[in-house]
Amino acid sequence: MRALTRRLLAGLTVLALTGLSAAVAQTAPAPAPADKPAVKPVRSIPYVSITGDDGRQRHYETNAIPLLFNRACFGWRMYLGGPNRVVSLKEVLTTSQPAEQVIAGPETEVSADKTRATTRMFETVQDGVLQRSWCIIPGDPPGTYTYDITIDGEPRGEFVFCAIEVPDQNTNTDPRDLSCPNKFNSVQRAPKRPASAS
């Protein structure tokens, strides 16, 4: 008799739980349709990439640059919006210490003390985005690297990087783990709006 009572009680418990689940399912809001994937916001960011010993490249959204010679590259990506087009770019790099050597094309003017490089060129905005990057070479100094960006004559942004020495040149260095006093100190300036006539 006890076995029959237990089975009957277990059966009633299952029925009660099933009924409760069905009632909750009816009152719960329906899940959102999965027609469209979530749109990832487009942002202006500093970034670093490192080529490992295996030849694979790893990318990081950070402004901490490990000074891994001929292995680490860094850059900025700025969201401008609008159609694909060519813009006039002025990019001024200022470093806290002079570089031992500077490899630059004719569009770049380097100061005598090798702490400032001004590049003027035309660049293409593709899908609303403008970006540039450079790679670390022997003799690049540790310290702060600041890029001031002017587009079509308007100041549009500043990206501040920390260049940090890596004595063992370990390509497994994760730049996000490096100590950087101004980590992610990047600012995008909005374009100036014409003054309205009063």
ZIHU-V862486 format. One record per pair of residues at least 4 apart in sequence whose C-alpha atoms are under 6 Angstrom apart, sorted by the first residue. I is the first residue (numbers start at 0). J is the second residue. D is the distance in Angstrom with one decimal. If there is no record, write none. Layout:
((I,J,D) (I,J,D))
This chain:
((4,8,6.0) (5,9,6.0) (23,27,6.0) (42,78,5.9) (43,76,5.3) (43,77,4.2) (43,78,5.4) (44,75,5.8) (44,76,5.4) (45,61,5.7) (45,62,5.4) (45,74,5.8) (45,75,4.4) (46,59,5.6) (46,60,4.5) (46,61,5.0) (46,62,5.9) (46,73,5.6) (46,74,5.5) (47,58,5.9) (47,59,5.2) (47,72,5.7) (47,73,4.3) (48,57,5.4) (48,58,4.3) (48,71,5.7) (48,72,5.2) (49,56,5.5) (49,57,5.3) (49,70,5.6) (49,71,4.5) (50,54,5.8) (50,55,5.6) (50,56,4.3) (50,70,5.1) (51,55,5.6) (51,170,5.3) (62,160,4.7) (62,183,5.6) (63,160,5.9) (63,161,4.9) (63,174,5.6) (64,161,5.9) (64,162,4.7) (64,163,6.0) (65,162,6.0) (65,163,5.0) (66,163,5.7) (66,164,5.1) (66,165,5.9) (67,71,5.3) (67,168,5.5) (68,135,5.2) (68,136,4.8) (68,137,5.5) (69,135,5.7) (69,136,5.5) (71,134,5.9) (71,135,5.7) (72,133,5.5) (72,134,3.9) (72,135,5.9) (73,132,5.4) (73,133,5.6) (74,131,5.5) (74,132,3.9) (75,130,5.6) (75,131,5.8) (76,129,5.9) (76,130,4.2) (77,128,5.7) (77,129,5.3) (78,127,5.9) (78,128,4.6) (79,127,5.2) (79,128,5.7) (80,127,3.8) (81,127,5.4) (83,124,5.3) (83,125,5.0) (83,126,5.9) (84,123,5.7) (84,124,5.3) (85,122,5.5) (85,123,4.4) (86,121,5.5) (86,122,5.5) (87,121,4.6) (87,150,5.7) (87,151,4.9) (88,119,5.8) (88,120,5.4) (88,121,5.7) (88,149,5.9) (88,150,4.8) (89,118,5.6) (89,119,4.6) (89,148,6.0) (89,149,5.0) (90,117,5.8) (90,118,5.2) (90,147,5.7) (90,148,4.8) (91,116,5.8) (91,117,4.5) (91,146,5.5) (91,147,5.2) (92,115,5.5) (92,116,5.1) (92,145,5.6) (92,146,4.6) (93,114,5.6) (93,115,4.5) (93,144,5.7) (93,145,5.2) (94,114,5.0) (94,143,5.7) (94,144,4.6) (95,142,5.7) (95,143,5.4) (97,113,4.9) (97,114,4.7) (98,113,5.7) (98,139,5.2) (98,140,5.6) (99,138,4.8) (103,107,5.9) (106,118,5.5) (106,119,5.6) (107,117,5.4) (107,118,4.2) (108,116,5.6) (108,117,5.2) (109,115,5.9) (109,116,4.4) (110,115,5.3) (124,128,5.3) (124,129,4.9) (141,162,4.7) (141,163,5.2) (142,161,5.6) (142,162,5.1) (143,160,5.7) (143,161,4.8) (144,159,5.8) (144,160,5.0) (145,158,5.8) (145,159,4.5) (146,157,5.5) (146,158,5.1) (147,157,4.6) (148,155,5.6) (148,156,5.1) (149,153,5.2) (149,154,4.2) (149,155,5.3) (155,188,4.7) (156,186,5.7) (156,187,4.3) (156,188,5.1) (157,185,5.9) (157,186,5.4) (158,185,4.6) (159,184,5.8) (159,185,6.0) (161,179,5.9))
